[in-house]
Structures are given as structure tokens and as C-alpha cells.
Amino acid sequence: LYYDMLSAFCKSLRGSDADAALAWFARLLYAGVDPRLIARRIIAHASEDVGLANPVAMLQAVAAGQALELIGLPEARLSIAQAIIAVCESPKSNSVVMAIDTAMEDAQKARGDVPPHLRDTHYAGHERLGAGGGYKYPHDYGGYVEQQYLPDEIKDKVFYEPTENGFEKVIKERQLSRKNH
């Protein structure tokens, strides 16, 4: 029953049902679950199911976990409930999960070397090795300058694809603006 209630709690967070998530949270607490487990799940779902569609959800979730550590129960149940509601009522996106999963799959293949202009220059003789030559410091160009950051073998690989949900729509527009720059 414990794992079923925990599953229902998590699926309620993902499904944007604040009432159900609060009910399962209360039942789990009443049953004696370690509230740190609940706080960890809220933090995980803030990235897994909300992500950059609402970056503030992660702040709410982490703050609830910190409140639990600082003041404990019963007071922290309010902070936890606030984070639950924040996660439930946020626009949803799993693009962060998709991005890191794709990057991890690619990392297993370990294709390509660090481009010379991105290599470390904090040692004597780096010039002889071609390290750092041609690097463009983005702040010298207003915060963005086009240059290759990935190895040649995967230079056109896309890991993060923002959705149209919440703040990710702004990120997507920013990415398009940089491409058309």
C-alpha cells in the first residue's frame, strides 16, 4: 500500500492534480512516511515534469526541502504543501529529462575532441598546443557570439529542445533569435 500511495502521489504531481497530490501527501504523512522522501520526490518532479516550463517550481521544491530541515514538522507541512501546489499548477515539460538522457547516451560514445579554441589556457605553453586560439568571449559581443562549442563529430547535435509550454516558449524564441542572428 505504501508504494501504491507514493506512486499515486507522484502521478498526481505529474498530472497537475493539486487536490489529489495534497490528499496523498497527507495520507503518507499520517501513515508515518519520512517527510524527506516526499520533499525529494517534489524536487525530482520539479525538474522531471515541470523543468524550464516554470523554473520557479524547482526553487519552491528546494525551499520546501530546506524548510523541512530547518523547522521540521508540523510547520514544514505548509512549505511542502506550497511546493506541491506549485509543481501541480505549473505548465509541464519533460524536455530537461529528454535533453540529459540524450546527452548521456552520446557521452557513452565519447565522440570527438574538445575544439582547440575551447581548450584550457591556464598553463604555460598552451599556445604551442593551439589551446584557446580563436576563442570568442561572448561578453565582448553583447552576451552571445556564434562559435562551435561541440566536437566536430557532433557539432550539429541538438540535446535540448524546448517546448511551447510556459517559460520554454521564451527560451525557444531566444534560440531562434540566436540562429537568425
N, C-alpha and C positions, 0 to 999 in steps of 0.2 A: 504493500500500500504506500509506503514511503516513496519509493521510486516512481510510482504512478502519480502521486501528488506533485512531486518535483517535476516530472515530465509535463503535467498539466500546467504548472506554474510557468515553466519555460515556454511552452507553446502558447500560453495566454499573452506573455510578453511579446512574442513574435507576431501573434495575431491581432495585436492592438486592442485587446480587451482588458482595460484597466480594472473593471469590476471583478472579473474572474481572477486576474493576477493578484489583486488585493485579497480576495477570498482565499486563494491557495496559499498566499503568504501567511495570512492569519492562521489557517489550519496547520500549516507546517510549524509555525511558532508554538501554537497550542500543543502540538504533538511533541515538542521538545527538540526540534531540529536546531543545530548550531546556526545562529543567525549569520555567521561569517560565510556559510555556504550560500545563503540567499544573496548576500552582498556580492560574492564572487560571480554568481550567475547573472546578476543585474549588470555588472561591469562587462562580462563577456557578451551579453546580448546588446549592450550599448554599441559595441563595435561590430558584432556579428550581424545584427539585424537592422541597426539604425545607421551606424557608420557616419560618413560625412554628409548624409542627408540632413542630420542635425548634430553637429559636433558638440553641442552643449549637453547632449544626453550623456556622453562619457564623463563630463565634468560633474554632472548630477550624480551619476553612479559612483564615481570615485569618492566624491564628497560624502555620500551615504556610508560607504565603507569606512571612511575616516571618522565619521561621526560615531559609528558603532564602536570603533576602537577607543575613541576619546571619552564618550559619555555612557556607552553601553545601553542596555535595555533597562527600563521600558522606553526611555526618551528617544533613543535612536530609531525606534519603530516609525516615528514621524518622518525622519530623514529618508529612511528606506522606502516608506510609502510614497514620498515625493519622487524619489528616483524611479520607482515602479511606474508611477503615472507618467513621468517624463518619457520613459522608454516606450510605454504603450501608446502615448499620444503623439509620438514623433513620426514623421514620414520614414518609411523603411527603405533600406538599400543594403544589399549584401555585396556590393562592389569591392569593399575592402577585403572581404574573405576571398572573392574571386581573384583579386589582384595578388595577394600574398601567396595563395595556392599556386597560381601560375608562375610567379617568381621563384617559389621553392622548387617546382618541377624543373624549371630552367636551370636553377642552381645545381641540381644533381648532374646536369650535363657539363657544367663549368666550361662553357664555350667562350673563347676569346680572352685576350689580354686587356689590361687597363690601357685605354688610349694614352699615348705619350703625354699629351697636354694635361691630362688629369693626374699624372703620377706625382708622388711626393717630391717636394723640393727642399725639404728641411735637412739637407746634409750636403757636405762639401763634395763637389764632383758630380752633382746631379745633372749639370749641363752636358757633361761628356756623354751621359747616357741618354740624353734627349728628354729628360724628365721635365715636365712643366712648360716646355716651349710651345708658344702659341695659345696658351690658356687665356680666355677672355673672362675677366672678373665681372660678373653680372651687374654689380652696383655701379660700375663705370658706364653702363649702358641703360641706366634707369631701372634696374632691378631684373631685367631679362635680356639675354643675348642668345641668339641661336648658335649652338655648337653641339657636337656629338658627345654624349655622356655614356653611351653604351659601347661595348666592344663592337668591332666591325661585323662580326658574325651574327650579331643580333641587333644591329643599330636601328632597325625599324620595328622592333618588337614592342607591342603595347601590353602592359600589365594592368594598368588601372584605367577602367572605362567608366566614367561617372554616368549615373542615370539622370533622368529628368526630375527626380524626386528631391524636394527640399533644397538645401544648400548645394547639392550636387549639380543642380541646374546652373548655378552661378559658376561652379568650377568648370563645367563643360563649356560654357560660354568663354571663360578665360582661356581655356586650352585652344579653342577655335580662334580666338583673337591672336594668340601667340603664333599659331600656324599660319595665319594670314598676314602676319607682321612683316 
